[in-house]
Amino acid sequence: MQKFYKDFGCVANNEDDICKSSFDCSEFLNIREKARYPKKCYFKNRLYDIGESINEEETEGQCIYQCICTEKIGKATFDCVLMECGDEDIGDCIQQYSDLGKCCGEIICDQLDTLKTCEMEGTTYRLNEVMELQNDECYTCLCTEDFDNSIIPSENPNCEEIKCVSAIDFFSDIQSGCVPIIHRRNCCPYEVKCPNSKKDAIDLSSRSKEEKEEKEDAVCKFGDLTLKRNEILVPDNQNDYVVECSCKMPPILTCIGYEKI
């Protein structure tokens, strides 16, 4: 959720303890709740008119370009071009990247055994391969000559925080009151959950017995429901999937999706 808030220009109210902080999303929520700008797109605290494009510097490293604010079914939404890198099936070859900001690598097939290797989370990578992390899914690293896996990703000079595009992909849904769903083994939202008055309900067992008035920035509003910090919705059980939502980091619900075991 921290990356989602960052994408939408929200600011933590407690920088010293981000995980327990609520966030100030007043500018975006004001636009969303009052529907003041139904024919405008919003990205990183800026409004875009229909036909206006995001500066490509703003989406650098996200493998999308030519993001234009367009109107679809009466709503403003971003329409972007996804950068394609050709055939993904490279067999026993590898893709080498000059840096983590590159979307497409160079396919190398010869003399792989002569290349320097890096070890990360039990997997061996070759020089200039991108390393996808399982234990720190919000970071990606590059195998370099001086890579040191003893340095944690957040402090490692050869690692970078993953750039999500949720503010672009799901803008119109979020503007309509939906919230992002993040897979518990991933960092970026992949889907949204929208209010459903017939199904949504607060899990009463999560309610605090202490009745106290919460500040506006310490509650989560979802449809007609208002959840206090740490209160949860009754889980949404789908066929082989579960979505659990809680007011963990107000003012927007944190929804985690995972497969049933």
C-alpha positions in Angstrom: 0.0 0.0 0.0 2.9 2.4 0.6 3.7 2.3 -3.1 0.0 2.8 -4.0 -0.1 5.9 -1.8 3.1 7.2 -3.3 1.7 6.8 -6.8 -1.3 8.9 -5.8 0.7 11.6 -4.1 -0.3 10.8 -0.6 2.0 11.7 2.3 2.6 9.6 5.5 1.5 11.3 8.7 4.2 9.5 10.6 7.4 9.2 8.6 9.1 7.5 11.6 6.8 4.5 11.5 5.4 4.1 8.0 3.8 0.7 8.7 1.6 2.2 11.5 1.0 5.5 9.8 -2.1 6.9 8.2 -1.7 8.9 5.0 -2.8 12.3 3.9 -4.6 11.8 0.6 -6.7 14.9 1.0 -6.1 16.3 -2.4 -6.9 13.1 -4.3 -9.8 12.1 -2.1 -11.3 15.6 -2.4 -11.3 15.1 -6.2 -12.7 11.6 -6.0 -15.4 12.1 -3.4 -16.8 15.3 -4.8 -16.4 14.1 -8.4 -15.2 17.6 -9.2 -13.3 16.6 -12.3 -15.1 13.7 -14.0 -13.5 14.5 -17.4 -9.9 14.8 -16.1 -7.2 12.3 -15.2 -5.1 12.5 -12.1 -1.5 11.4 -11.6 1.0 12.4 -9.0 -0.9 15.4 -7.7 -1.7 16.8 -11.1 -4.8 16.9 -13.2 -4.7 16.1 -17.0 -7.2 17.2 -19.6 -8.7 14.8 -22.1 -6.0 14.5 -24.9 -3.1 15.5 -22.6 -0.1 13.2 -22.2 2.0 12.4 -19.2 5.6 13.5 -19.6 7.6 10.3 -20.3 10.1 11.2 -17.6 7.2 10.6 -15.1 6.8 7.0 -16.3 10.5 6.2 -16.8 11.3 2.6 -15.9 7.7 1.5 -15.9 7.8 0.1 -19.5 4.9 2.2 -20.7 4.9 5.3 -22.9 2.5 7.7 -24.7 0.1 7.7 -21.7 -2.8 9.9 -22.9 -5.8 11.0 -20.8 -8.8 9.7 -22.8 -12.5 9.4 -22.3 -14.1 6.0 -22.2 -17.8 5.3 -21.3 -18.1 8.8 -19.9 -15.0 8.5 -17.6 -11.5 9.9 -18.0 -8.8 7.3 -18.0 -5.2 6.9 -19.1 -4.5 5.0 -22.2 -0.8 3.9 -22.5 1.3 1.9 -24.9 3.1 -1.1 -23.4 6.7 -1.5 -24.4 7.2 -4.9 -26.1 10.5 -6.7 -26.0 9.9 -9.5 -28.5 9.6 -13.2 -27.9 9.8 -14.1 -24.2 10.9 -17.7 -24.9 14.7 -17.4 -25.0 15.4 -21.0 -24.2 18.8 -21.5 -22.5 19.9 -17.9 -23.3 19.7 -15.0 -20.8 18.7 -11.3 -21.0 21.4 -8.8 -19.9 20.5 -5.3 -18.9 22.8 -2.3 -18.7 20.8 -1.0 -15.8 17.5 -1.6 -13.9 15.8 1.3 -15.7 15.8 -0.6 -19.0 12.7 -2.5 -20.0 14.2 -4.7 -22.7 17.5 -6.6 -22.3 20.0 -8.0 -24.8 19.7 -11.7 -25.4 23.0 -13.5 -24.8 23.5 -17.2 -25.7 27.2 -17.7 -26.0 29.9 -18.4 -23.4 27.5 -18.1 -20.5 29.7 -20.3 -18.3 32.4 -17.6 -18.4 30.2 -14.9 -17.0 30.4 -13.8 -13.3 27.6 -15.1 -11.2 25.5 -13.7 -8.3 23.7 -15.6 -5.6 20.4 -14.3 -4.4 17.8 -16.2 -2.3 19.2 -19.6 -3.4 19.2 -18.8 -7.1 22.2 -18.2 -9.3 22.2 -15.4 -11.8 24.7 -14.3 -14.4 26.3 -10.9 -15.0 23.7 -8.2 -15.9 20.7 -10.4 -15.3 17.8 -8.9 -13.3 17.1 -10.7 -10.1 13.5 -11.0 -9.0 13.2 -11.2 -5.2 10.8 -13.4 -3.3 11.5 -12.2 0.2 11.5 -8.5 -0.6 9.1 -8.3 -3.5 9.1 -4.5 -3.7 12.7 -4.5 -4.9 14.6 -5.9 -7.9 18.4 -6.2 -8.2 20.9 -6.4 -11.0 23.8 -8.9 -11.0 26.9 -6.7 -11.3 30.7 -7.2 -10.9 30.5 -5.7 -7.4 27.1 -7.1 -6.3 27.0 -8.0 -2.6 24.1 -10.1 -1.4 24.9 -9.3 2.3 23.5 -5.8 1.8 19.8 -5.6 2.1 17.9 -4.5 -1.1 16.7 -1.2 0.4 20.4 -0.2 1.0 22.0 -2.1 -1.9 23.3 0.2 -4.7 22.5 -2.5 -7.2 18.9 -2.8 -6.2 15.9 -0.5 -6.9 12.4 -0.2 -5.7 9.9 -1.6 -8.2 7.9 1.1 -10.0 4.1 0.3 -10.0 1.7 1.8 -12.5 -1.5 1.4 -10.4 -2.2 5.2 -10.5 -2.4 4.8 -14.3 -3.8 1.3 -14.7 -6.6 1.7 -12.2 -7.2 5.4 -12.1 -10.8 5.5 -13.2 -11.7 2.6 -10.9 -10.0 4.2 -7.9 -11.7 7.5 -8.7 -15.0 5.7 -8.6 -14.3 4.5 -5.0 -12.7 1.1 -5.7 -9.6 0.0 -3.8 -6.5 -1.8 -5.1 -5.9 -5.6 -4.5 -2.3 -6.6 -3.9 -1.2 -10.3 -4.0 0.5 -11.2 -0.8 3.6 -12.3 -2.8 3.7 -9.2 -4.9 4.2 -5.5 -4.4 2.0 -3.8 -7.0 -1.8 -3.9 -7.3 -3.1 -6.3 -10.0 -6.9 -5.8 -9.6 -9.4 -3.7 -7.7 -12.3 -4.4 -5.3 -15.3 -2.2 -5.8 -18.0 -1.5 -3.2 -21.0 -3.9 -3.1 -23.7 -2.9 -0.6 -25.3 -6.3 -0.8 -22.1 -8.2 0.1 -19.8 -5.9 2.0 -19.9 -6.1 5.7 -17.6 -5.3 8.6 -16.3 -8.3 10.5 -17.8 -7.6 14.0 -15.1 -9.6 15.7 -12.5 -7.1 14.5 -14.3 -4.2 16.2 -12.7 -2.6 19.2 -14.7 -2.6 22.4 -13.4 0.8 23.1 -15.8 3.4 21.7 -13.8 6.4 20.7 -14.1 9.0 18.0 -11.4 8.6 15.3 -9.9 11.4 13.3 -10.9 11.6 9.7 -7.5 10.4 8.5 -7.6 7.4 10.8 -10.6 5.7 9.2 -11.3 4.0 5.9 -14.4 4.7 3.9 -15.6 2.1 1.5 -18.9 2.5 -0.2 -21.4 3.1 2.7 -19.1 1.6 5.3 -16.6 3.4 7.6 -14.0 1.2 9.2 -11.8 2.3 12.1 -8.1 1.4 12.1 -7.5 -2.4 12.0 -11.2 -3.3 11.4 -11.7 -5.7 8.6 -14.3 -6.6 6.0 -15.8 -10.1 5.9 -13.4 -11.9 3.5 -14.5 -12.1 -0.1 -14.2 -15.8 -0.9 -14.2 -16.5 -4.6 -13.7 -19.9 -6.3 -10.0 -20.6 -5.6 -9.2 -17.2 -4.3 -9.6 -15.0 -1.1 -9.5 -11.3 -0.8 -9.0 -9.9 2.7 -9.4 -6.1 3.3 -8.6 -4.2 6.5 -8.2 -0.6 7.6 -4.5 -1.2 8.3 -3.1 2.0 6.7 -5.9 4.6 6.5 -7.6 6.2 4.7 -7.8 3.6 2.0 -8.5 -0.1 2.6 -5.6 -2.5 2.3 -6.8 -5.6 0.3 -4.6 -8.7 0.0 -5.4 -11.5 -2.4 -4.2 -15.0 -2.2 -5.0 -18.5 -3.5 -6.8 -21.0 -1.3 -4.7 -23.9 -0.1 
